[in-house]
């Protein structure tokens, strides 16, 4: 299983390429985003590694935002999260890592939940905020509307949008934020 996608950033002007693949019985989501934020150039590469059920095991983000270097290492052990070796109790019990600057990590709950049309599920994600790179708890609800559309809501319903996905589960249209580049 190897699939890839290229997005064009609408909110953060730029592009992102991502690939999902299996390696040594682990599912890997790897990508790189090049975009601008507050008139600063950004280059962020990431890797999120999951078990065979799409539960996050570890993740990393590295690169730079303007003049600031970014080097984040996240591990999960029995739903206990650490970032750069420091325990993160605020996100204890979360299953998904959600990268705030990227549409890639919506794939994780979409693949794991395998919702039937009309079903919905709430998930708790460890949300890596951009540009602070702090982990926060983010409650999310996914509702499958049809074969290729999900209603996504977070922060108690204060953010709601309909995501279009492809056969792999990659978001192809994230209104106002990201769209597939071709």
N, C-alpha and C positions, 0 to 999 in steps of 0.2 A: 504494500500500500504506500504509494507516493503520490501526492497531489500538491499543486502549488497554485498561487494566486498573486495578482498584482493589483494594489489599490491606488487610487488617487485621493489625496486628502482634500476635503472641502473646507473644513474648519481650520485644521492645521495644514497649510498649503505644502504639498510635497507628495511623496510616494512611499509605499511600503510593499515589500515582497515577502511572502511567507510560504512555507512548505510544511506539510505534515507527513510523517513517515514513521515506520516501525524499526526499532533497533534493539536487539537483545531482549525481546519480549516487553519492551517499553514503547510507549507512543510519544513521539516527539513533535513539538511545534516550534519551528525555528524561523526567524525572520529578521529583517532589518528595515527600519524606517528612517527616511531622510526628509525633514520638513522644517518649517520655520514656526517659531512661537515667540510672540512679543519681540519681533524683529531680531531674534537670535536663531542662528542656524543650529539644527539638532541632528545628530546621527546616533540612533540607538539600535543596537542588536540585541536579540533576546533568544532564549531557549526555555521552553516549558516542557518538562518531562512528566508523563503520567503513567499509571499502571494500566493494565489491560481493560479496566473498567472506566477509564478517563478520570480517575482521581489524581489530583496533582501530587507529585512526589518532590519536585524541586523546580527551581527556575532561576534564571539569571538575566540581568539586563546590564549592558555595558556600552559605553560610548561617551557622548558629551552633549551638553546643552549650553550653547554659547561658549564661555570660557570655563564652565564647570565640568569636571570629569564625573562620570557616573559609573559606579561599579557596585552592583547589587547582587548578592547571592542569597537565595531563599531556599530553605529546606522545610519539609513537612514530615513529621514522624507521629503517627497515630493522631492526626489532626492537631498536633502542636507545631506551631510555626516559629521559625527563627529567620532573622534577616541579618546577614553579616555577623552571624554567631550570637546575636542577641535575641532572647525569647520575646515573642510578640503576643502577649496574652489577649489583646483586643480582638485578634482574629482566630483564637482557638476554636476548634470545631468546624472551621471552614473546609470545604472540599476543593473549591476552585481558586486559582490565581487569576485575577482580572487585571490586565495591563491597561490603565486609563488612557494611554496614548495610542492604543491599537485596537482594531476590530477583530484581531485574530483570536482572542481568548473567548469570544462568544461561542466558538466552535466546541469548547470543552463541555459545557452543560448540555448543549444541543446534542452532541454525540452520546453523552452519558445517559441522559434522560430518556431518549428514544420515545418522545411523546407521540401519541396518536392524535389525529386531527380532533380539535376540540378540548384536548386535555391541557392542564396547566400544572406547573410545579414551582414551588419556591425554593431557592437555593441561597446559601450564604457564601459570599465570595470574599477572599482576602484581596482587597482592591489596592493596587499599587498606584497611588495618586501621582499625577504629573502636574507640575514639575518638582514637587517636594520629595518624591520618592519615599513616602511614608506608607505603611500598610494600615488600612482601615477596614472595618467590617462593612460590607455592602450587601443588604438584602435585595435579591432580585427575583422577579417572577417571569417565567417564560410560559406563554400560551401559544400552542400550535394552531394557527388559523387555517392553513391548507398545506399542501405538499411542500411548498417552498417559502412560506411566510410564518413568522413568529411575532407575536406582540411581546415586547420586552418592556418591563417597568422596573424601576429601582427607586431607592430612597423613599419608600412608603408611597409610591405612586406619583411622586413629584416629577419624575422623568418617565415618559412613555413614548415609545415609537414602534413602528412595525418594521421588522428586519426581513429582507429577502435573502435567502440562502441558496446555494447550489447543492448538487447531489452529495458533495463531500461534507457539507455543513458549514462551509465558509460563507460569511456574510458577503453578499454582492452589492447590496444597497443598504446603507445605514444613513437614513435621511439627514441631510445637513452636516454630516460628518465625513463619511467615506463612501466611495463607489468603486466598483470594479473598473480598472483602467482600460480594458479592451473587451 
